[in-house]
């Protein structure tokens, strides 16, 4: 599960990079929100995983 969450966060970061390169303000805003959401979810999952150990 953590691997797929990390991959999703990496993909979101790539999308943000592409949106910035294109200079598309709407896509940038959406990509930033998506990346923040993915990173928060990943952080919560990593915290839960580490507390189980």
PQR file with spaces between the fields and no chain letter, atoms N, CA, C, O and H, PARSE charges and radii, in Angstrom:
ATOM       1  N    UNK     1       0.818   -1.198    0.000 -0.4000 1.5000
ATOM       2  CA   UNK     1       0.000    0.000    0.000 -0.0000 2.0000
ATOM       3  C    UNK     1       0.863    1.264    0.000  0.5500 1.7000
ATOM       4  O    UNK     1       0.606    2.200   -0.756 -0.5500 1.4000
ATOM       5  N    UNK     2       1.876    1.278    0.846 -0.4000 1.5000
ATOM       6  CA   UNK     2       2.732    2.465    0.900 -0.0000 2.0000
ATOM       7  C    UNK     2       3.419    2.719   -0.436  0.5500 1.7000
ATOM       8  O    UNK     2       3.588    3.868   -0.844 -0.5500 1.4000
ATOM       9  H    UNK     2       2.084    0.517    1.460  0.4000 1.0000
ATOM      10  N    UNK     3       3.807    1.661   -1.106 -0.4000 1.5000
ATOM      11  CA   UNK     3       4.465    1.815   -2.407 -0.0000 2.0000
ATOM      12  C    UNK     3       3.540    2.504   -3.393  0.5500 1.7000
ATOM      13  O    UNK     3       3.963    3.410   -4.111 -0.5500 1.4000
ATOM      14  H    UNK     3       3.669    0.728   -0.774  0.4000 1.0000
ATOM      15  N    UNK     4       2.285    2.087   -3.437 -0.4000 1.5000
ATOM      16  CA   UNK     4       1.347    2.704   -4.380 -0.0000 2.0000
ATOM      17  C    UNK     4       1.051    4.149   -4.000  0.5500 1.7000
ATOM      18  O    UNK     4       0.854    4.990   -4.878 -0.5500 1.4000
ATOM      19  H    UNK     4       1.941    1.351   -2.853  0.4000 1.0000
ATOM      20  N    UNK     5       1.018    4.446   -2.710 -0.4000 1.5000
ATOM      21  CA   UNK     5       0.804    5.829   -2.279 -0.0000 2.0000
ATOM      22  C    UNK     5       2.000    6.711   -2.645  0.5500 1.7000
ATOM      23  O    UNK     5       1.838    7.862   -3.049 -0.5500 1.4000
ATOM      24  H    UNK     5       1.178    3.763   -1.997  0.4000 1.0000
ATOM      25  N    UNK     6       3.188    6.156   -2.497 -0.4000 1.5000
ATOM      26  CA   UNK     6       4.392    6.912   -2.883 -0.0000 2.0000
ATOM      27  C    UNK     6       4.398    7.171   -4.388  0.5500 1.7000
ATOM      28  O    UNK     6       4.742    8.266   -4.834 -0.5500 1.4000
ATOM      29  H    UNK     6       3.319    5.220   -2.169  0.4000 1.0000
ATOM      30  N    UNK     7       4.015    6.161   -5.165 -0.4000 1.5000
ATOM      31  CA   UNK     7       3.964    6.327   -6.619 -0.0000 2.0000
ATOM      32  C    UNK     7       2.931    7.376   -7.018  0.5500 1.7000
ATOM      33  O    UNK     7       3.159    8.157   -7.941 -0.5500 1.4000
ATOM      34  H    UNK     7       3.735    5.272   -4.803  0.4000 1.0000
ATOM      35  N    UNK     8       1.805    7.392   -6.328 -0.4000 1.5000
ATOM      36  CA   UNK     8       0.767    8.376   -6.617 -0.0000 2.0000
ATOM      37  C    UNK     8       1.266    9.795   -6.299  0.5500 1.7000
ATOM      38  O    UNK     8       0.976   10.741   -7.033 -0.5500 1.4000
ATOM      39  H    UNK     8       1.619    6.757   -5.578  0.4000 1.0000
ATOM      40  N    UNK     9       2.006    9.928   -5.218 -0.4000 1.5000
ATOM      41  CA   UNK     9       2.562   11.234   -4.854 -0.0000 2.0000
ATOM      42  C    UNK     9       3.604   11.673   -5.883  0.5500 1.7000
ATOM      43  O    UNK     9       3.663   12.847   -6.247 -0.5500 1.4000
ATOM      44  H    UNK     9       2.241    9.161   -4.622  0.4000 1.0000
ATOM      45  N    UNK    10       4.417   10.740   -6.346 -0.4000 1.5000
ATOM      46  CA   UNK    10       5.412   11.058   -7.372 -0.0000 2.0000
ATOM      47  C    UNK    10       4.735   11.479   -8.672  0.5500 1.7000
ATOM      48  O    UNK    10       5.177   12.419   -9.333 -0.5500 1.4000
ATOM      49  H    UNK    10       4.370    9.786   -6.050  0.4000 1.0000
ATOM      50  N    UNK    11       3.673   10.788   -9.031 -0.4000 1.5000
ATOM      51  CA   UNK    11       2.929   11.135  -10.245 -0.0000 2.0000
ATOM      52  C    UNK    11       2.320   12.530  -10.112  0.5500 1.7000
ATOM      53  O    UNK    11       2.341   13.315  -11.061 -0.5500 1.4000
ATOM      54  H    UNK    11       3.314   10.025   -8.494  0.4000 1.0000
ATOM      55  N    UNK    12       1.783   12.832   -8.945 -0.4000 1.5000
ATOM      56  CA   UNK    12       1.204   14.160   -8.710 -0.0000 2.0000
ATOM      57  C    UNK    12       2.276   15.239   -8.809  0.5500 1.7000
ATOM      58  O    UNK    12       2.022   16.319   -9.340 -0.5500 1.4000
ATOM      59  H    UNK    12       1.765   12.194   -8.174  0.4000 1.0000
ATOM      60  N    UNK    13       3.467   14.953   -8.303 -0.4000 1.5000
ATOM      61  CA   UNK    13       4.571   15.907   -8.398 -0.0000 2.0000
ATOM      62  C    UNK    13       4.972   16.118   -9.855  0.5500 1.7000
ATOM      63  O    UNK    13       5.259   17.243  -10.267 -0.5500 1.4000
ATOM      64  H    UNK    13       3.673   14.075   -7.872  0.4000 1.0000
ATOM      65  N    UNK    14       4.992   15.045  -10.629 -0.4000 1.5000
ATOM      66  CA   UNK    14       5.300   15.158  -12.056 -0.0000 2.0000
ATOM      67  C    UNK    14       4.259   16.006  -12.782  0.5500 1.7000
ATOM      68  O    UNK    14       4.599   16.825  -13.637 -0.5500 1.4000
ATOM      69  H    UNK    14       4.759   14.132  -10.294  0.4000 1.0000
ATOM      70  N    UNK    15       2.991   15.804  -12.435 -0.4000 1.5000
ATOM      71  CA   UNK    15       1.919   16.585  -13.054 -0.0000 2.0000
ATOM      72  C    UNK    15       2.063   18.065  -12.718  0.5500 1.7000
ATOM      73  O    UNK    15       1.804   18.927  -13.558 -0.5500 1.4000
ATOM      74  H    UNK    15       2.714   15.140  -11.740  0.4000 1.0000
ATOM      75  N    UNK    16       2.472   18.352  -11.498 -0.4000 1.5000
ATOM      76  CA   UNK    16       2.690   19.743  -11.105 -0.0000 2.0000
ATOM      77  C    UNK    16       3.834   20.346  -11.899  0.5500 1.7000
ATOM      78  O    UNK    16       3.739   21.484  -12.359 -0.5500 1.4000
ATOM      79  H    UNK    16       2.682   17.652  -10.815  0.4000 1.0000
ATOM      80  N    UNK    17       4.906   19.601  -12.062 -0.4000 1.5000
ATOM      81  CA   UNK    17       6.049   20.071  -12.843 -0.0000 2.0000
ATOM      82  C    UNK    17       5.624   20.392  -14.276  0.5500 1.7000
ATOM      83  O    UNK    17       6.008   21.423  -14.829 -0.5500 1.4000
ATOM      84  H    UNK    17       4.983   18.677  -11.689  0.4000 1.0000
ATOM      85  N    UNK    18       4.838   19.509  -14.866 -0.4000 1.5000
ATOM      86  CA   UNK    18       4.363   19.725  -16.235 -0.0000 2.0000
ATOM      87  C    UNK    18       3.435   20.924  -16.324  0.5500 1.7000
ATOM      88  O    UNK    18       3.509   21.694  -17.281 -0.5500 1.4000
ATOM      89  H    UNK    18       4.526   18.672  -14.417  0.4000 1.0000
ATOM      90  N    UNK    19       2.566   21.091  -15.345 -0.4000 1.5000
ATOM      91  CA   UNK    19       1.651   22.226  -15.339 -0.0000 2.0000
ATOM      92  C    UNK    19       2.429   23.540  -15.221  0.5500 1.7000
ATOM      93  O    UNK    19       2.103   24.524  -15.885 -0.5500 1.4000
ATOM      94  H    UNK    19       2.506   20.465  -14.567  0.4000 1.0000
ATOM      95  N    UNK    20       3.456   23.544  -14.375 -0.4000 1.5000
ATOM      96  CA   UNK    20       4.284   24.751  -14.235 -0.0000 2.0000
ATOM      97  C    UNK    20       5.025   25.050  -15.529  0.5500 1.7000
ATOM      98  O    UNK    20       5.138   26.206  -15.935 -0.5500 1.4000
ATOM      99  H    UNK    20       3.721   22.745  -13.835  0.4000 1.0000
ATOM     100  N    UNK    21       5.527   24.005  -16.174 -0.4000 1.5000
ATOM     101  CA   UNK    21       6.244   24.187  -17.431 -0.0000 2.0000
ATOM     102  C    UNK    21       5.318   24.757  -18.504  0.5500 1.7000
ATOM     103  O    UNK    21       5.749   25.537  -19.354 -0.5500 1.4000
ATOM     104  H    UNK    21       5.435   23.066  -15.844  0.4000 1.0000
ATOM     105  N    UNK    22       4.058   24.369  -18.460 -0.4000 1.5000
ATOM     106  CA   UNK    22       3.085   24.852  -19.438 -0.0000 2.0000
ATOM     107  C    UNK    22       2.581   26.250  -19.089  0.5500 1.7000
ATOM     108  O    UNK    22       2.013   26.939  -19.937 -0.5500 1.4000
ATOM     109  H    UNK    22       3.708   23.736  -17.770  0.4000 1.0000
ATOM     110  N    UNK    23       2.788   26.665  -17.851 -0.4000 1.5000
ATOM     111  CA   UNK    23       2.336   27.982  -17.424 -0.0000 2.0000
ATOM     112  C    UNK    23       0.825   28.082  -17.288  0.5500 1.7000
ATOM     113  O    UNK    23       0.261   29.173  -17.374 -0.5500 1.4000
ATOM     114  H    UNK    23       3.249   26.106  -17.163  0.4000 1.0000
ATOM     115  N    UNK    24       0.176   26.956  -17.077 -0.4000 1.5000
ATOM     116  CA   UNK    24      -1.285   26.900  -16.978 -0.0000 2.0000
ATOM     117  C    UNK    24      -1.696   27.069  -15.515  0.5500 1.7000
ATOM     118  O    UNK    24      -1.583   26.134  -14.723 -0.5500 1.4000
ATOM     119  H    UNK    24       0.634   26.070  -17.007  0.4000 1.0000
ATOM     120  N    UNK    25      -2.168   28.255  -15.161 -0.4000 1.5000
ATOM     121  CA   UNK    25      -2.476   28.570  -13.767 -0.0000 2.0000
ATOM     122  C    UNK    25      -3.521   27.634  -13.177  0.5500 1.7000
ATOM     123  O    UNK    25      -3.398   27.223  -12.023 -0.5500 1.4000
ATOM     124  H    UNK    25      -2.260   29.016  -15.804  0.4000 1.0000
ATOM     125  N    UNK    26      -4.531   27.297  -13.939 -0.4000 1.5000
ATOM     126  CA   UNK    26      -5.586   26.415  -13.429 -0.0000 2.0000
ATOM     127  C    UNK    26      -5.021   25.024  -13.149  0.5500 1.7000
ATOM     128  O    UNK    26      -5.278   24.443  -12.094 -0.5500 1.4000
ATOM     129  H    UNK    26      -4.631   27.631  -14.876  0.4000 1.0000
ATOM     130  N    UNK    27      -4.252   24.496  -14.095 -0.4000 1.5000
ATOM     131  CA   UNK    27      -3.647   23.164  -13.893 -0.0000 2.0000
ATOM     132  C    UNK    27      -2.659   23.178  -12.735  0.5500 1.7000
ATOM     133  O    UNK    27      -2.565   22.207  -11.984 -0.5500 1.4000
ATOM     134  H    UNK    27      -4.042   24.968  -14.951  0.4000 1.0000
ATOM     135  N    UNK    28      -1.925   24.273  -12.590 -0.4000 1.5000
ATOM     136  CA   UNK    28      -0.967   24.396  -11.478 -0.0000 2.0000
ATOM     137  C    UNK    28      -1.707   24.328  -10.153  0.5500 1.7000
ATOM     138  O    UNK    28      -1.318   23.588   -9.249 -0.5500 1.4000
ATOM     139  H    UNK    28      -2.001   25.062  -13.200  0.4000 1.0000
ATOM     140  N    UNK    29      -2.772   25.100  -10.044 -0.4000 1.5000
ATOM     141  CA   UNK    29      -3.559   25.123   -8.810 -0.0000 2.0000
ATOM     142  C    UNK    29      -4.123   23.746   -8.485  0.5500 1.7000
ATOM     143  O    UNK    29      -4.048   23.292   -7.343 -0.5500 1.4000
ATOM     144  H    UNK    29      -3.088   25.701  -10.778  0.4000 1.0000
ATOM     145  N    UNK    30      -4.685   23.085   -9.488 -0.4000 1.5000
ATOM     146  CA   UNK    30      -5.243   21.755   -9.283 -0.0000 2.0000
ATOM     147  C    UNK    30      -4.146   20.747   -8.914  0.5500 1.7000
ATOM     148  O    UNK    30      -4.342   19.907   -8.036 -0.5500 1.4000
ATOM     149  H    UNK    30      -4.746   23.454  -10.416  0.4000 1.0000
ATOM     150  N    UNK    31      -3.016   20.835   -9.574 -0.4000 1.5000
ATOM     151  CA   UNK    31      -1.912   19.906   -9.308 -0.0000 2.0000
ATOM     152  C    UNK    31      -1.335   20.122   -7.920  0.5500 1.7000
ATOM     153  O    UNK    31      -0.969   19.162   -7.243 -0.5500 1.4000
ATOM     154  H    UNK    31      -2.857   21.518  -10.287  0.4000 1.0000
ATOM     155  N    UNK    32      -1.249   21.379   -7.490 -0.4000 1.5000
ATOM     156  CA   UNK    32      -0.748   21.661   -6.142 -0.0000 2.0000
ATOM     157  C    UNK    32      -1.675   21.070   -5.091  0.5500 1.7000
ATOM     158  O    UNK    32      -1.220   20.475   -4.114 -0.5500 1.4000
ATOM     159  H    UNK    32      -1.545   22.159   -8.040  0.4000 1.0000
ATOM     160  N    UNK    33      -2.974   21.238   -5.296 -0.4000 1.5000
ATOM     161  CA   UNK    33      -3.949   20.686   -4.343 -0.0000 2.0000
ATOM     162  C    UNK    33      -3.879   19.162   -4.330  0.5500 1.7000
ATOM     163  O    UNK    33      -3.929   18.540   -3.269 -0.5500 1.4000
ATOM     164  H    UNK    33      -3.344   21.721   -6.089  0.4000 1.0000
ATOM     165  N    UNK    34      -3.765   18.570   -5.508 -0.4000 1.5000
ATOM     166  CA   UNK    34      -3.684   17.114   -5.601 -0.0000 2.0000
ATOM     167  C    UNK    34      -2.423   16.596   -4.912  0.5500 1.7000
ATOM     168  O    UNK    34      -2.469   15.613   -4.174 -0.5500 1.4000
ATOM     169  H    UNK    34      -3.724   19.076   -6.369  0.4000 1.0000
ATOM     170  N    UNK    35      -1.311   17.260   -5.158 -0.4000 1.5000
ATOM     171  CA   UNK    35      -0.051   16.841   -4.540 -0.0000 2.0000
ATOM     172  C    UNK    35      -0.122   16.965   -3.022  0.5500 1.7000
ATOM     173  O    UNK    35       0.312   16.062   -2.306 -0.5500 1.4000
ATOM     174  H    UNK    35      -1.273   18.059   -5.758  0.4000 1.0000
ATOM     175  N    UNK    36      -0.658   18.063   -2.533 -0.4000 1.5000
ATOM     176  CA   UNK    36      -0.769   18.248   -1.083 -0.0000 2.0000
ATOM     177  C    UNK    36      -1.624   17.154   -0.458  0.5500 1.7000
ATOM     178  O    UNK    36      -1.293   16.623    0.602 -0.5500 1.4000
ATOM     179  H    UNK    36      -1.010   18.796   -3.114  0.4000 1.0000
ATOM     180  N    UNK    37      -2.717   16.824   -1.119 -0.4000 1.5000
ATOM     181  CA   UNK    37      -3.602   15.771   -0.621 -0.0000 2.0000
ATOM     182  C    UNK    37      -2.894   14.425   -0.591  0.5500 1.7000
ATOM     183  O    UNK    37      -2.982   13.689    0.391 -0.5500 1.4000
ATOM     184  H    UNK    37      -2.986   17.255   -1.980  0.4000 1.0000
ATOM     185  N    UNK    38      -2.196   14.111   -1.666 -0.4000 1.5000
ATOM     186  CA   UNK    38      -1.481   12.827   -1.739 -0.0000 2.0000
ATOM     187  C    UNK    38      -0.388   12.754   -0.675  0.5500 1.7000
ATOM     188  O    UNK    38      -0.197   11.714   -0.044 -0.5500 1.4000
ATOM     189  H    UNK    38      -2.125   14.709   -2.464  0.4000 1.0000
ATOM     190  N    UNK    39       0.325   13.861   -0.479 -0.4000 1.5000
ATOM     191  CA   UNK    39       1.403   13.873    0.510 -0.0000 2.0000
ATOM     192  C    UNK    39       0.856   13.714    1.927  0.5500 1.7000
ATOM     193  O    UNK    39       1.450   13.017    2.749 -0.5500 1.4000
ATOM     194  H    UNK    39       0.169   14.706   -0.991  0.4000 1.0000
ATOM     195  N    UNK    40      -0.273   14.359    2.210 -0.4000 1.5000
ATOM     196  CA   UNK    40      -0.881   14.235    3.537 -0.0000 2.0000
ATOM     197  C    UNK    40      -1.338   12.801    3.784  0.5500 1.7000
ATOM     198  O    UNK    40      -1.126   12.253    4.866 -0.5500 1.4000
ATOM     199  H    UNK    40      -0.755   14.925    1.541  0.4000 1.0000
ATOM     200  N    UNK    41      -1.961   12.201    2.785 -0.4000 1.5000
ATOM     201  CA   UNK    41      -2.432   10.827    2.920 -0.0000 2.0000
ATOM     202  C    UNK    41      -1.259    9.873    3.103  0.5500 1.7000
ATOM     203  O    UNK    41      -1.314    8.964    3.931 -0.5500 1.4000
ATOM     204  H    UNK    41      -2.133   12.646    1.906  0.4000 1.0000
ATOM     205  N    UNK    42      -0.206   10.081    2.333 -0.4000 1.5000
ATOM     206  CA   UNK    42       0.986    9.250    2.454 -0.0000 2.0000
ATOM     207  C    UNK    42       1.603    9.390    3.845  0.5500 1.7000
ATOM     208  O    UNK    42       1.983    8.393    4.461 -0.5500 1.4000
ATOM     209  H    UNK    42      -0.161   10.819    1.660  0.4000 1.0000
ATOM     210  N    UNK    43       1.702   10.606    4.331 -0.4000 1.5000
ATOM     211  CA   UNK    43       2.282   10.833    5.659 -0.0000 2.0000
ATOM     212  C    UNK    43       1.461   10.127    6.734  0.5500 1.7000
ATOM     213  O    UNK    43       2.024    9.533    7.654 -0.5500 1.4000
ATOM     214  H    UNK    43       1.394   11.415    3.831  0.4000 1.0000
ATOM     215  N    UNK    44       0.153   10.188    6.626 -0.4000 1.5000
ATOM     216  CA   UNK    44      -0.716    9.521    7.603 -0.0000 2.0000
ATOM     217  C    UNK    44      -0.535    8.002    7.525  0.5500 1.7000
ATOM     218  O    UNK    44      -0.482    7.326    8.552 -0.5500 1.4000
ATOM     219  H    UNK    44      -0.304   10.671    5.879  0.4000 1.0000
ATOM     220  N    UNK    45      -0.443    7.477    6.319 -0.4000 1.5000
ATOM     221  CA   UNK    45      -0.259    6.032    6.149 -0.0000 2.0000
ATOM     222  C    UNK    45       1.096    5.584    6.695  0.5500 1.7000
ATOM     223  O    UNK    45       1.195    4.535    7.332 -0.5500 1.4000
ATOM     224  H    UNK    45      -0.486    8.025    5.484  0.4000 1.0000
ATOM     225  N    UNK    46       2.140    6.381    6.447 -0.4000 1.5000
ATOM     226  CA   UNK    46       3.474    6.037    6.967 -0.0000 2.0000
ATOM     227  C    UNK    46       3.477    6.084    8.495  0.5500 1.7000
ATOM     228  O    UNK    46       4.099    5.244    9.144 -0.5500 1.4000
ATOM     229  H    UNK    46       2.060    7.233    5.930  0.4000 1.0000
ATOM     230  N    UNK    47       2.785    7.059    9.060 -0.4000 1.5000
ATOM     231  CA   UNK    47       2.717    7.164   10.513 -0.0000 2.0000
ATOM     232  C    UNK    47       1.981    5.960   11.099  0.5500 1.7000
ATOM     233  O    UNK    47       2.413    5.391   12.101 -0.5500 1.4000
ATOM     234  H    UNK    47       2.280    7.742    8.533  0.4000 1.0000
ATOM     235  N    UNK    48       0.881    5.580   10.479 -0.4000 1.5000
ATOM     236  CA   UNK    48       0.124    4.418   10.949 -0.0000 2.0000
ATOM     237  C    UNK    48       0.951    3.147   10.820  0.5500 1.7000
ATOM     238  O    UNK    48       0.922    2.283   11.696 -0.5500 1.4000
ATOM     239  H    UNK    48       0.530    6.042    9.664  0.4000 1.0000
ATOM     240  N    UNK    49       1.682    3.043    9.727 -0.4000 1.5000
ATOM     241  CA   UNK    49       2.518    1.867    9.505 -0.0000 2.0000
ATOM     242  C    UNK    49       3.621    1.772   10.550  0.5500 1.7000
ATOM     243  O    UNK    49       3.905    0.692   11.068 -0.5500 1.4000
ATOM     244  H    UNK    49       1.706    3.745    9.015  0.4000 1.0000
ATOM     245  N    UNK    50       4.235    2.899   10.855 -0.4000 1.5000
ATOM     246  CA   UNK    50       5.336    2.879   11.827 -0.0000 2.0000
ATOM     247  C    UNK    50       4.832    2.624   13.249  0.5500 1.7000
ATOM     248  O    UNK    50       5.563    2.075   14.073 -0.5500 1.4000
ATOM     249  H    UNK    50       4.005    3.776   10.435  0.4000 1.0000
ATOM     250  N    UNK    51       3.604    3.014   13.538 -0.4000 1.5000
ATOM     251  CA   UNK    51       3.076    2.778   14.884 -0.0000 2.0000
ATOM     252  C    UNK    51       2.673    1.321   15.090  0.5500 1.7000
ATOM     253  O    UNK    51       2.541    0.866   16.226 -0.5500 1.4000
ATOM     254  H    UNK    51       3.010    3.460   12.868  0.4000 1.0000
ATOM     255  N    UNK    52       2.477    0.590   13.993 -0.4000 1.5000
ATOM     256  CA   UNK    52       2.142   -0.834   14.096 -0.0000 2.0000
ATOM     257  C    UNK    52       3.362   -1.685   14.389  0.5500 1.7000
ATOM     258  O    UNK    52       3.234   -2.827   14.832 -0.5500 1.4000
ATOM     259  H    UNK    52       2.584    0.959   13.070  0.4000 1.0000
ATOM     260  N    UNK    53       4.503   -1.156   14.152 -0.4000 1.5000
ATOM     261  CA   UNK    53       5.736   -1.951   14.317 -0.0000 2.0000
ATOM     262  C    UNK    53       6.217   -1.960   15.720  0.5500 1.7000
ATOM     263  O    UNK    53       7.237   -2.581   16.020 -0.5500 1.4000
ATOM     264  H    UNK    53       4.607   -0.229   13.792  0.4000 1.0000
